[in-house]
Amino acid sequence: MTENQTDRLGGQSQTRHVRIGAGAGYSGDRIEPAVELAEHGALDYLVFECLAERTIAIAQQAKRKDPQLGYDPLLEARMRAVLPIAVRNSVRIISNMGAANPHAAARKTAQIAQSLGLSGLKIAAVSGDDVLELVLKGEFRFEESGDEVTAYRDKIVSANAYLGSAAIVKALAAGADIVLTGRVADPSLFTAPLIHEFGWRMEDWDTLGQATVVGHLLECAGQVTGGYFVDPGYKDVPNLARLGFPIGEVSADGSVVITKVPHAGGHVSAATCKEQLIYEIHDPSRYLQPDVVADFTQVEVTEEAPDRVRVTGGRGSARTDTLKVSVGYADGFIGEGLISYGGPGAVSRARLALEIVRERLSLTNVAASELRFDLIGVDSLYGDTGAAARVEPMEVRLRVAGRTANAEEAQRIGNEVETLYTNGPSGGGGVTKLIREILAVQSVLLPRDAVAPAFTFVEA
């Protein structure tokens, strides 16, 4: 064992640092960088952050169709890839890949472990985030729109509270080798092992604020190692095809060095860390989390060496009395049709095609509550702003999309684009048609004491 890996299974670690690797930044993220971290990162923990707000609503729909599903679709592939290495190197795994069904995820992971010849693993499933019944029975208004939730009752498919670190900490204290959760706040996945290892108090607000800084820097994985940072010629990052995911080397006071495996691609710098620090932060002085209200305003970022950046100065104040609940609901369908035009006059032919489709949708009474008509690469992002300064492109992609109440009406939008093939203008090709159900998300605030996080064990 390395210095970082001693004395973990017997309780709180007495080591000087805890090394946490970020194995994923979203549900469909790459698997190889996580394997690389487990093999070469000298990790204590490997954390997979895989949930977005709509992701869990989609998972709830999958669970309704099959009670054995509802967890992350890449769970099996990830576990088969990393479990043997993690067990060999004494790396504990924490992830929200449980999504809508942490218990099924834990059972599946146990089956995978058994099939790999790995025995004796303690796999914890954290529950309590599914608060659908509480939301449906209560009198709530959506924070975004102010609408009464009861008006959406027949459309709601999920309601999941953002849990904090407490149940994960308890599972680790009970000896969990793997902890699988549903909706837990992203930074809490990283805060939990630090609380466990260093024995921090759950009311040590400044330390938890700094721990939230750690979690926020790591939660998006390859973003902080340069993936989302790069802009060729302005902000260059080497070897992006082999982008490595980050490691947080955390001290007992919560200070962290962000680094990566030396041979991995990417780059960790003060700039990559600063960009990630402000990512999705509304008010840096009051970043509301279930564990703490974090304050990032005094954070200091210092480059110690190549690919080693020290981050300190996070603070915090008492957590709020409420938890954010993400409520997912069915909100109609999107119908979409796309076709390309190329060569001289491509833009004028595409504009004529848009007008044809616009008139056809009106003539045939397609019942769309919203419609968009875009020429991708010309006006789809910025409208007509700066159009006079642009050189007319030799190729353009037309897109028509609309929101409808049902799939049948959505289908008609794509069909009208497809008819441009033979009904003009000339030179159109590469038609695609899509229909997808809209899963919208709004939020309510639920009293913290109404939510009861817990964990149960599945043994492999």
Secondary structure, DSSP 4 states (H G I P E B T S, - for coil): --GGGTT-TTSS---SEEEEEEEESSTT--SHHHHHHHHHS--SEEEE----HHHHHHHHHHHHH-TT--S-TTHHHHHHHHHHHHHHTT-EEEE-TTTT-HHHHHHHHHHHHHHTT--S-EEEEEE--B-HHHHHHS--B-TTT--BGGGGTTTEEEEEE-B-SHHHHHHHHTT-SEEE-SSB-HHHHHHHHHHHHHT--TT-HHHHHHHHHHHHHHTTGGGTTTTTT-BTTTB--S-GGGBPPPEEEEETTS-EEEE--TTSBS---HHHHHHHHTTT-S-TT-EE-SS-EEE-TT-EEEEEETTEEEEE--EEEPPPSEEEEEEEEEEEEEEEEEEEEESTTHHHHHHHHHHHHHHHHHHTT--EEEEEEEEETTTTTTTTTTGGGSPPPSEEEEEEEEEESSHHHHHHHHHHHHTHHHHSSTT-EEEEEEEEEEEEEEEEEEEGGG---EEEEEE-
